[in-house]
Amino acid sequence: MILNAIYSRLSGSSELAAVVGDKIYAVSVPEEDIAPAIAYNAVSVPFQTKYGYADSTDQVEIMILSKEYDQGAYLANETAKLFYSFGYNSDGVVAMHSKVDGIARTYNDLYKEYLFIINITLKSKIT
């Protein structure tokens, strides 16, 4: 559920679409795909108790691959903007608060591409 909401937020951005097109993937970018591309994953997921779903804090990781540093930095900044104030009610998940915890970057010599990683904390409730 949370992954659907994240995908909707990323794929709905005209700024991201102008650069990556439809190359937005859950979990990882296919090896045969060429950068730029975006992948996202929920590092932790909500849990269900015997009384129903509990409020949860989810750690979301968004990875951006780019052959050019400036392009990757632009995508990372535009992506972070989407989650500075992320309110949604989608697929039974209501986000109550979001926070961008940080952006890390590195260069992969093997694939000759930059990797930007954005860590986000989402506090949400499943309805």
C-alpha positions as a Python dict, from the first residue, in 0.01 Angstrom:
ca = {
    (1, 'M'): (0, 0, 0),
    (2, 'I'): (270, 249, 92),
    (3, 'L'): (462, 160, -224),
    (4, 'N'): (158, 246, -437),
    (5, 'A'): (136, 589, -276),
    (6, 'I'): (508, 651, -329),
    (7, 'Y'): (485, 545, -694),
    (8, 'S'): (187, 776, -748),
    (9, 'R'): (380, 1067, -601),
    (10, 'L'): (692, 1001, -811),
    (11, 'S'): (514, 922, -1138),
    (12, 'G'): (287, 1225, -1100),
    (13, 'S'): (580, 1469, -1111),
    (14, 'S'): (622, 1639, -1448),
    (15, 'E'): (977, 1743, -1347),
    (16, 'L'): (1083, 1380, -1293),
    (17, 'A'): (894, 1252, -1599),
    (18, 'A'): (1073, 1504, -1822),
    (19, 'V'): (1406, 1339, -1733),
    (20, 'V'): (1336, 972, -1653),
    (21, 'G'): (1014, 915, -1850),
    (22, 'D'): (847, 604, -1712),
    (23, 'K'): (1166, 454, -1563),
    (24, 'I'): (1037, 452, -1204),
    (25, 'Y'): (1061, 109, -1040),
    (26, 'A'): (975, -59, -713),
    (27, 'V'): (1275, -206, -529),
    (28, 'S'): (1547, -183, -798),
    (29, 'V'): (1624, -64, -1148),
    (30, 'P'): (1644, -355, -1396),
    (31, 'E'): (2006, -424, -1486),
    (32, 'E'): (1943, -378, -1857),
    (33, 'D'): (1790, -33, -1807),
    (34, 'I'): (1995, 276, -1879),
    (35, 'A'): (2020, 572, -1641),
    (36, 'P'): (1857, 805, -1558),
    (37, 'A'): (1609, 600, -1357),
    (38, 'I'): (1450, 593, -1012),
    (39, 'A'): (1384, 303, -775),
    (40, 'Y'): (1204, 315, -440),
    (41, 'N'): (1153, 78, -152),
    (42, 'A'): (996, 78, 192),
    (43, 'V'): (1266, -31, 432),
    (44, 'S'): (1009, -108, 702),
    (45, 'V'): (642, -181, 657),
    (46, 'P'): (332, -133, 873),
    (47, 'F'): (237, -427, 1091),
    (48, 'Q'): (-98, -568, 1187),
    (49, 'T'): (-190, -650, 1543),
    (50, 'K'): (-480, -870, 1649),
    (51, 'Y'): (-677, -544, 1693),
    (52, 'G'): (-612, -428, 1337),
    (53, 'Y'): (-345, -216, 1174),
    (54, 'A'): (-142, 15, 1392),
    (55, 'D'): (-5, 358, 1312),
    (56, 'S'): (337, 310, 1165),
    (57, 'T'): (664, 480, 1091),
    (58, 'D'): (805, 371, 757),
    (59, 'Q'): (1157, 426, 634),
    (60, 'V'): (1150, 483, 261),
    (61, 'E'): (1457, 477, 41),
    (62, 'I'): (1455, 632, -306),
    (63, 'M'): (1752, 565, -533),
    (64, 'I'): (1832, 779, -835),
    (65, 'L'): (2074, 662, -1104),
    (66, 'S'): (2225, 911, -1347),
    (67, 'K'): (2521, 919, -1584),
    (68, 'E'): (2566, 1291, -1517),
    (69, 'Y'): (2619, 1444, -1173),
    (70, 'D'): (2415, 1761, -1239),
    (71, 'Q'): (2122, 1561, -1371),
    (72, 'G'): (2131, 1328, -1069),
    (73, 'A'): (2149, 1621, -827),
    (74, 'Y'): (1852, 1785, -1001),
    (75, 'L'): (1648, 1464, -978),
    (76, 'A'): (1743, 1416, -611),
    (77, 'N'): (1638, 1771, -524),
    (78, 'E'): (1310, 1748, -716),
    (79, 'T'): (1235, 1412, -554),
    (80, 'A'): (1310, 1544, -205),
    (81, 'K'): (1073, 1838, -266),
    (82, 'L'): (792, 1589, -330),
    (83, 'F'): (835, 1445, 19),
    (84, 'Y'): (905, 1752, 233),
    (85, 'S'): (533, 1780, 282),
    (86, 'F'): (378, 1454, 172),
    (87, 'G'): (13, 1425, 257),
    (88, 'Y'): (-195, 1159, 90),
    (89, 'N'): (-490, 932, 135),
    (90, 'S'): (-447, 649, -111),
    (91, 'D'): (-527, 278, -111),
    (92, 'G'): (-633, 292, 254),
    (93, 'V'): (-309, 457, 372),
    (94, 'V'): (-323, 805, 525),
    (95, 'A'): (7, 989, 565),
    (96, 'M'): (12, 1205, 872),
    (97, 'H'): (370, 1336, 849),
    (98, 'S'): (678, 1302, 629),
    (99, 'K'): (1040, 1407, 674),
    (100, 'V'): (1337, 1391, 439),
    (101, 'D'): (1616, 1257, 659),
    (102, 'G'): (1899, 1311, 412),
    (103, 'I'): (2044, 1266, 67),
    (104, 'A'): (2362, 1065, 9),
    (105, 'R'): (2553, 1033, -315),
    (106, 'T'): (2823, 811, -456),
    (107, 'Y'): (2975, 713, -793),
    (108, 'N'): (2974, 357, -927),
    (109, 'D'): (3292, 299, -1131),
    (110, 'L'): (3165, -30, -1274),
    (111, 'Y'): (2848, 118, -1429),
    (112, 'K'): (2989, 470, -1470),
    (113, 'E'): (2691, 631, -1302),
    (114, 'Y'): (2604, 839, -999),
    (115, 'L'): (2377, 705, -729),
    (116, 'F'): (2177, 941, -509),
    (117, 'I'): (1993, 790, -213),
    (118, 'I'): (1714, 981, -39),
    (119, 'N'): (1599, 858, 302),
    (120, 'I'): (1249, 956, 411),
    (121, 'T'): (1053, 887, 728),
    (122, 'L'): (675, 857, 682),
    (123, 'K'): (433, 838, 969),
    (124, 'S'): (114, 686, 840),
    (125, 'K'): (-203, 513, 941),
    (126, 'I'): (-383, 232, 760),
    (127, 'T'): (-756, 283, 748),
}
